[in-house]
Amino acid sequence: MTYPVYRNLIDGQWLPARSGKTILNLNPADHADVVGAFPSSSAEDVAQAVAAAKKAYTTWRLVPAPKRAEILVRAGLLLQERKEQYARDMTREMGKVLAETRGDVQEAIDEAFYVAGEGRRLFGVTTPSELQNKFAMSVRMPLGVVGLITPWNFPMAIPSWKLFPALVAGNTCVIKPATDTPLSTYNLVQALVDAGLPAGVVNLVSGSGSATGTPLLEHPDVRAISFTGSSEVGSLVGQRAAATFKPVSLEMGGKNAQIVLNDANLDLALDGALWGAFGTTGQRCTATSRILLQKGIAEKFTTEFVTRARALKVGNGLDESVEVGPQVNAGQIETSKKYVEIALAEGAKLLTGGHALTEGAYSKGTFFEPTVLGGVTPTMRIAREEVFGPVVSLIEFESFEQGLEIANSIDYGLSTALYTKDVNRAFAAIRDLEAGITYINAPTIGAEVHLPFGGVKQTGNGHREGLGAIEFFTTWKAVYVDYSDKLQRAQIDNAE
Ligand code: NAD
């Protein structure tokens, strides 16, 4: 079997892992299709990458931000040119359908152009001093070398959310992509290299979480970590990074609710629920995994929703007629199976789906039926824990207030959606839903790059991507310029 062998990028050179070990990247729709072999990097490779980033920082931080931004513009243009190829690569490596992988590349393009604009902003603050003839201002400074650790479900978009703002702010980067999806990050980094990024400014090391991610977290020269992934791993990441006092941005799991009130446009709510639950095969942090139905419309919605879910075409995402691709790997199939079993044992009803698809062409990959569970109550595990697969729960409620209470009754707080025509309730929900994102009359998925992205409770630790990313990748410096030509004491030292 022949397949391409990819390398790490360290100090501008494409290098194999020092151990020579590789990890095979398989197409989840067809395991016989080997996308490529990628380095299985260890602490040694990470140390080399961090050293390269540290060296590059000495010059990159001095490049004017508008010039740094020009490289992002060129990278965005290259991504536009290569969009179709990169989307196909992504479908091959992680399964989601082509329409969605084109969207993933588009997100990186949008991020490049949005963040490039920051090169001419990066605003600071000036303010009056408490003393005469003294000028006071606050300016943004880069952090230094930053470590970026990313998941497999948005393998180009999420790396772009981290790399581009980190770079425009003057940091240098070491990025470790998810083990299942190194190619899309490789493609993104290739676009940056071709756009003229100097050697060492971005270094890419592929490998597993424990062998590659952990040494990156622990490296003393890494000044900050930006992580997106599960809450379980995020908690470990936060604890490890704390040992060397690194700021950490954690974007983690979700258990997102779409609430449908009796007065909602039912067709619209059905379209939104179907897309939110089964887009990306349910493998989005913002996926709709709970549909909360007010009693008056519950029966009608359920019947129609189950019919539509059953009709979805599952298959290889490279086939343009397919609506739902495979799950990313066998482990995710096991998780979907396990949660269906748990739900049934706790009294939920299987309305459609519930099984791995293993016959015919499906036997080549890792496919799971679009699955709808009815009769779910808010205390069941299926209503509280993230599945990260095409499995959605229907929960019924009586009053609007009860709907909000159920939506909020979980440990996560990423995305929420409310379908109603009642503007008063819409605004009350915007105020009361405990989540980083609330949609009105739109599904729980579909974030735009220039708004803050992230969540509350166990979804995040308070940082935001998008609008909030520059905040994370810079630190404030307070600057005082005294032009009085004499020693002036600030009020802290001069309490007359
Ligand atoms: P994961 O937590 O298993 O892995 C995320 C990254 O962490 C990968 O690169 C992995 O190799 C690395 N990693 C694993 N163990 C590590 C360790 N001990 N030290 C350092 N790094 C380690 O998540 P995943 O399965 O890739 O992605 C799915 C999860 O990501 C879901 O929970 C989903 O909700 C979440 N997610 C969140 C957002 C968001 O913005 N909130 C976006 C996408 C995905």
Residues whose N, C-alpha, C, O or C-beta is under 5 A from the ligand:
A	BS01	NAD	I149 T150 P151 W152 K176 P177 A178 T179 G207 S208 G209 S210 G213 T214 T228 G229 S230 S231 V233 E251 M252 G253 G254 R284 C285 T459
